[in-house]
Amino acid sequence: MRIPSLIDNMLIVMIDSIAYDYVKLVLEEEFFRTYLRFSNHGILHYELTNILEICAPLIKGLNEDDRFLKYEVIGTIAAYLQED
């Protein structure tokens, strides 16, 4: 059994950070009013974390240039927002 190294942990954090930034960018670009509302109420990080959790299967192997990925993320965010 292999024990995760510090480098492995750093890579996981970097990937999570890139995915978080990507979802934040999509939310800001495509759902600007909602983005501002979340930001103004101080719940942006909380909501982004929830959205990222449901987007996780989509974001494996993130390729920011994949327009179909962006459409999938937009659809997932829209569905999440309708649940509120």
Backbone hydrogen bonds, N-H to C=O, Kabsch-Sander energy under -0.5 kcal/mol:
donor,donor_aa,acceptor,acceptor_aa,energy
9,N,5,S,-2.2
10,M,6,L,-2.4
11,L,7,I,-2.4
12,I,8,D,-2.1
13,V,9,N,-2.2
14,M,10,M,-2.4
15,I,11,L,-2.6
16,D,12,I,-2.6
17,S,13,V,-2.4
18,I,14,M,-2.5
19,A,15,I,-2.5
20,Y,16,D,-2.6
21,D,17,S,-2.6
22,Y,18,I,-2.3
23,V,19,A,-2.6
24,K,20,Y,-2.5
25,L,21,D,-2.3
26,V,22,Y,-2.4
27,L,23,V,-2.6
28,E,24,K,-2.5
29,E,25,L,-2.7
30,E,26,V,-2.8
31,F,27,L,-2.1
35,Y,31,F,-2.8
36,L,32,F,-2.7
37,R,33,R,-2.3
38,F,34,T,-3.0
39,S,35,Y,-2.5
40,N,36,L,-3.2
41,H,37,R,-1.9
42,G,39,S,-1.1
43,I,38,F,-2.4
44,L,38,F,-0.8
47,E,43,I,-2.8
48,L,44,L,-2.9
49,T,45,H,-2.3
50,N,46,Y,-2.0
51,I,47,E,-2.7
52,L,48,L,-3.0
53,E,49,T,-1.8
54,I,50,N,-1.6
55,C,51,I,-1.7
56,A,52,L,-1.0
58,L,55,C,-1.2
59,I,55,C,-1.7
60,K,56,A,-0.8
62,L,59,I,-1.2
66,D,63,N,-2.2
67,R,65,D,-1.0
70,K,66,D,-1.6
71,Y,67,R,-2.1
72,E,68,F,-2.3
73,V,69,L,-2.7
74,I,70,K,-2.7
75,G,71,Y,-2.5
76,T,72,E,-2.3
77,I,73,V,-2.7
78,A,74,I,-2.7
79,A,75,G,-2.2
80,Y,76,T,-2.3
81,L,77,I,-2.7
82,Q,78,A,-1.7
83,E,79,A,-1.0
83,E,80,Y,-0.6
84,D,80,Y,-0.7
84,D,81,L,-0.5
